[in-house]
Amino acid sequence: MRILIAEDDTALCEALRFSLTQAGYAVDPVDNGLAADEALKSDGFGLLILDLGLPRIDGFEVLRRLRKRNTTLPVLILSGRERPEDKVTGLDLGADDYLVKPFALNELQARVRALMRRGAGSAAPTLQYGRLSYDSVSRIASVDGAPLPLSLHEAGVLEVLLRRFGRIVSKEQLVEQLYSYDQGVTLNAIEVYVHRLRKKLAGSALQVSTHYGRGYLIDHHAP
């Protein structure tokens, strides 16, 4: 749900940030390779969008350092370099996808969705648990085909919990996955979203339980 964009073209970076934010992602931009490398030492991101022609250190070196830390974070390279050898180098260094500039934003978003699903361990766009279905493309949840009236934040919390179904997710992890650095979100806000989500899931055969001091877990409703 949270994306790091490493791109030194200010206009392009802002266009990407706006497009992805509108699609419901939390986005953090950096404009040089060293800043990207430092940000990536945190494990709060779900995807890296990486330009190759970055100042200070280039995108290849950012990618090389990332993979040396044995992280499986999905990486989408965006580059004006069309040469096959550049694509081969990027993919061999551990990139998951390579998109040549200029590109259509709808194609970028489709690739982002695919990589985020793959990074979460599911290639399918729709998550199905009991009577509840969640479409990660449209961000619509439904029970027995009837859409649930979820806000963007509530849908984000639901998606993070569903992708960790049966496992406890801490409030801090939810904040990391759902919000960028410049959004001052409190842990109390997470409690509010979970409370609302819990009420809206009534009748879905799923429940969100609170594990005090640890976080939240979504699972099948206990009989």
Secondary structure as UniProt FT lines:
FT   STRAND          2..6
FT   HELIX           10..22
FT   TURN            23..24
FT   STRAND          26..30
FT   HELIX           33..39
FT   TURN            40..41
FT   STRAND          47..51
FT   HELIX           59..68
FT   TURN            69..70
FT   STRAND          75..79
FT   HELIX           84..92
FT   TURN            93..94
FT   STRAND          97..100
FT   HELIX           105..119
FT   TURN            120..121
FT   STRAND          126..129
FT   TURN            130..131
FT   STRAND          132..135
FT   TURN            136..139
FT   STRAND          140..143
FT   TURN            144..145
FT   STRAND          146..147
FT   HELIX           152..162
FT   TURN            163..166
FT   HELIX           171..178
FT   TURN            181..182
FT   HELIX           187..200
FT   TURN            201..205
FT   STRAND          206..211
FT   TURN            212..214
FT   STRAND          215..220
//
